[in-house]
Amino acid sequence: MSTELGTAEEMEPRELIHFVTQQTRFSLINNILQHPKQLPSMYELEELNPSVSDATVYKHIQKLIDAGIVTEAALDDDQRRQGYPWKFYGLTEEGREFLEEHNLLAAEETLQQIYETISDKPEKMVKYENAPRPGEE
């Protein structure tokens, strides 16, 4: 598969469905949906995908960003705190609309409930999960 896919608007719906439902990318989308603030950090995404290398997680997030499905949100310099993440990943409005339109968000509530039951999260993950996010005061 070529990495020059273009944005969601440039891809045929069938191509885009195939693209977002590739196993790793779909897992990452589900991780975003199940996150309490729907803005996980890269570390949280890596922790939620232990069978995939960190480099692979990063590569697929970048592909989702390039396709316009996911966006990167960063804290302003004055909001950043040492020892906490400052970059987060969430769905774009277009990405959410596309997923909704193709019934790929049906399990969103269930995903969130499953995430809440994870009891053996590393301390660092809990810390990152509770870190300030862009748009929060």
N, C-alpha and C positions, 0 to 999 in steps of 0.2 A: 504494500500500500504506500502510495506516495505521501510524503509529509507536506506537500504543497496542496493541501486540500482547499484552502481558502476559507472564507468565513461562512457561517451558517446560511447567510442569505445567498451565497454563491453556490452552495451545494444543493443537489436534488434532495427532496425529503427522504427518499429511500436510501441514498448515500449517507445522509446525516444520521438516520436511525441506525444503520449498520455501524457507523463511526462511534456513536455514543453508547451503543450496546456491546461494544467490544468489552471483554470481561474486566480488564483492569480499569478502563475508563468508566464503565458503568458502576463498578465498586466505588470509585472515587466520587462519582455523582451521588451515589447512595450515602457515602460518608458525609458529604456536605449536607444532604437533606436530613440526616439523623442527628447531626450536631445540634446541641441545645441552642446555639445562636446562628446556626447554618453558616458559620464562618470559621472552619477549622484552620489551624496553622499547618505548615508542612510537616512538622513533627507529629502532630496528631494524625494526619493522613498516613504517615509512615508507620506509626504504631498500630493503626487499624488495618494495615495490610502487611502483616509480618512475613507472608510468603513471597512478597515482591520486594526487589531491592529498592533502596531509597532513590537511586538514580532513575529507576523505571517509574516510580511514583512521580518524581519531578518531571520526567519526559512526558508522561501522559497528561499531567496537569497543564503543562505548556501547550500540548496539542489541543486540549479543551479550551484554553484561553485563546489560542490562535483561531479556533473555529467559532469563537464568540459565545460559547456555552457557559464558560466559567470566567470570572473576573478576579483580579488580584486587588485586594484592598489593604492599604497600609495606614498605620497610625502616623499622624504628623510627628515631626521631630520632638516637639514639646510634650507629646503624650507617651512617648516611648520610655519604658522602664527597663533598666538593666536586669538581665536574667529572665525576661519575658519576651514572647514573640511579638513582632510588630507587623508581620505580613500574614494575611489571611486570604482564604479562597472561598468564593461563594458563586452562586448561579447568577448569570446576567438576567435581566428581565426577558430578553429574547430567548435565552436558554430555558428559563422556566416556562415560558409560553409554549415553546416547541415541545418540551417534555410533557406538558399538560395536554396539548393538542393530540399527542400520540399515545396517550394513556400510560406514560412512563413515570407518572407521579402518584399512581394509585396507592402505593404502599408507604407514602411519606409518613403518615401518622404511626403506622406499625414500626417503621424503621426507628422513629424517635423513641417509641416505647421499648424496643429491643436495646437501644443504646443506653437508656436509663438503667437497664438491668445489669450492665457490665460492672461487676463488682471488683475485679482485680486489675483496675487501671493503675499503671505506675503513678507514683506521686507527682512526677514531672508532668504527666499528661493531665492530671486533675488541676495542677497549677496553671498550665497553659489553657485549659478549657475555661478557666475562670478569669483569664487575663482580659484586660479591656480591649474592646473591638472598636474599629472606626465607626463613627456615628453615635457612640455612647458618650454620655457625659459623666 
